[in-house]
C-alpha cells in the first residue's frame, strides 16, 4: 500500500486506499481503489498513469462510478468509515429553481473528492 500511495501521491493527496487482498492468503489480488482529496488529482492520475509500466507491469487506471466498501469493515478507523459512508465520488447537487444563474455570474466551485482504480 505504501508503494502505491508513494507513486500516486505525485498528483495529489491520497486520502484513502483499499488494496484488495485474497481472504485466505492475504496476498494482493493486483488491484486497489484509491481516493484523492480532489477531483483534479483524480483526472491527472487517470490521464498520466493509465497504460504506463511500473516494475515491468502495465497498469490500468480509471475512474470508479460506484465504490463499494469491503464487507468486513469492523476494524476500520473513523476516517475510513466516514469515507465509506459518504463516498469519495463526484457528488452532483440537486438542481433547484433558485440555482439558475446567468452566464456572466462567476461562482467559485469547490472540487469534490475523486476515486481512482489501479
C-alpha positions as CSV (number, residue, x, y, z in Angstrom):
1,X,0.0,0.0,0.0
2,X,2.8,2.4,0.8
3,X,4.4,2.0,-2.6
4,X,1.1,2.6,-4.4
5,X,0.5,5.7,-2.2
6,X,4.0,7.0,-2.9
7,X,3.6,6.7,-6.7
8,X,0.1,8.1,-6.9
9,X,0.7,10.9,-4.4
10,X,2.7,12.8,-7.0
11,X,-0.7,14.0,-8.5
12,X,-2.4,14.9,-5.2
13,X,-3.1,13.9,-1.6
14,X,-4.3,10.3,-1.2
15,X,-7.0,10.2,1.5
16,X,-8.0,6.6,1.3
17,X,-6.7,3.3,-0.3
18,X,-8.3,-0.1,-0.4
19,X,-5.8,-2.7,-1.6
20,X,-7.9,-5.8,-2.4
21,X,-6.5,-9.0,-0.9
22,X,-7.3,-12.7,-1.1
23,X,-9.2,-13.6,2.1
24,X,-7.4,-16.9,2.6
25,X,-3.8,-16.0,1.8
26,X,-3.8,-12.2,2.4
27,X,-1.9,-11.6,-0.8
28,X,-2.8,-8.7,-3.0
29,X,-5.1,-9.5,-5.9
30,X,-3.3,-6.9,-8.1
31,X,-5.7,-4.0,-7.9
32,X,-6.9,-1.4,-5.5
33,X,-9.2,1.6,-5.1
34,X,-7.7,4.9,-4.3
35,X,-9.4,8.1,-3.2
36,X,-7.8,11.5,-3.8
37,X,-8.6,14.7,-1.9
38,X,-9.9,16.4,-5.0
39,X,-11.3,15.6,-8.5
40,X,-8.5,17.3,-10.3
41,X,-5.9,14.9,-8.8
42,X,-8.1,12.0,-9.9
43,X,-8.2,13.3,-13.5
44,X,-4.4,13.9,-13.6
45,X,-3.7,10.4,-12.3
46,X,-6.0,8.7,-14.8
47,X,-4.6,10.7,-17.7
48,X,-1.0,10.2,-16.8
49,X,-0.8,6.7,-15.2
50,X,-3.2,4.7,-17.4
51,X,-1.1,2.3,-19.6
52,X,2.3,3.0,-18.1
53,X,4.7,0.3,-16.9
54,X,5.7,0.1,-13.2
55,X,8.1,-2.7,-12.2
56,X,7.5,-4.5,-15.5
57,X,3.7,-4.4,-15.3
58,X,1.4,-2.3,-17.4
59,X,-1.2,-0.7,-15.1
60,X,-4.7,0.3,-15.9
61,X,-6.1,3.4,-14.1
62,X,-9.7,4.5,-14.4
63,X,-12.5,6.3,-12.7
64,X,-14.9,4.3,-10.5
65,X,-18.5,5.4,-10.5
66,X,-19.9,3.4,-7.7
67,X,-17.4,2.5,-5.0
68,X,-18.5,-0.4,-2.7
69,X,-16.6,-0.7,0.6
70,X,-15.5,-4.2,1.7
71,X,-18.0,-6.3,3.6
72,X,-15.8,-6.9,6.7
73,X,-15.1,-3.4,7.8
74,X,-15.3,-3.7,11.6
75,X,-11.6,-2.8,12.2
76,X,-11.5,0.4,10.2
77,X,-10.6,3.8,11.6
78,X,-13.1,6.6,11.9
79,X,-11.8,8.5,8.8
80,X,-12.2,5.4,6.6
81,X,-15.6,4.6,8.0
82,X,-16.7,8.2,7.2
83,X,-15.3,7.9,3.6
84,X,-17.2,4.6,3.1
85,X,-20.4,6.2,4.4
86,X,-20.3,9.3,2.3
87,X,-18.1,8.0,-0.5
88,X,-15.3,9.6,-2.5
89,X,-17.0,10.1,-5.8
90,X,-18.2,13.2,-7.5
91,X,-21.4,14.5,-6.0
92,X,-23.9,16.4,-8.1
93,X,-26.1,18.7,-6.0
94,X,-29.8,18.6,-6.8
95,X,-30.9,21.4,-9.1
96,X,-33.4,23.9,-7.7
97,X,-35.0,26.9,-9.4
98,X,-33.0,29.3,-7.2
99,X,-29.8,27.8,-8.6
100,X,-30.2,29.3,-12.0
101,X,-27.5,31.9,-12.7
102,X,-26.8,34.0,-15.7
103,X,-23.7,33.2,-17.9
104,X,-22.0,36.3,-16.5
105,X,-22.1,35.2,-12.9
106,X,-18.8,33.7,-11.7
107,X,-19.2,31.4,-8.8
108,X,-16.3,29.5,-7.3
109,X,-16.8,25.8,-7.2
110,X,-15.3,23.6,-4.6
111,X,-13.9,20.4,-6.1
112,X,-15.3,17.1,-4.7
113,X,-13.2,14.1,-3.8
114,X,-12.4,11.6,-6.6
115,X,-11.6,8.0,-6.9
116,X,-9.1,6.1,-9.0
117,X,-8.9,2.4,-9.6
118,X,-5.5,0.9,-10.4
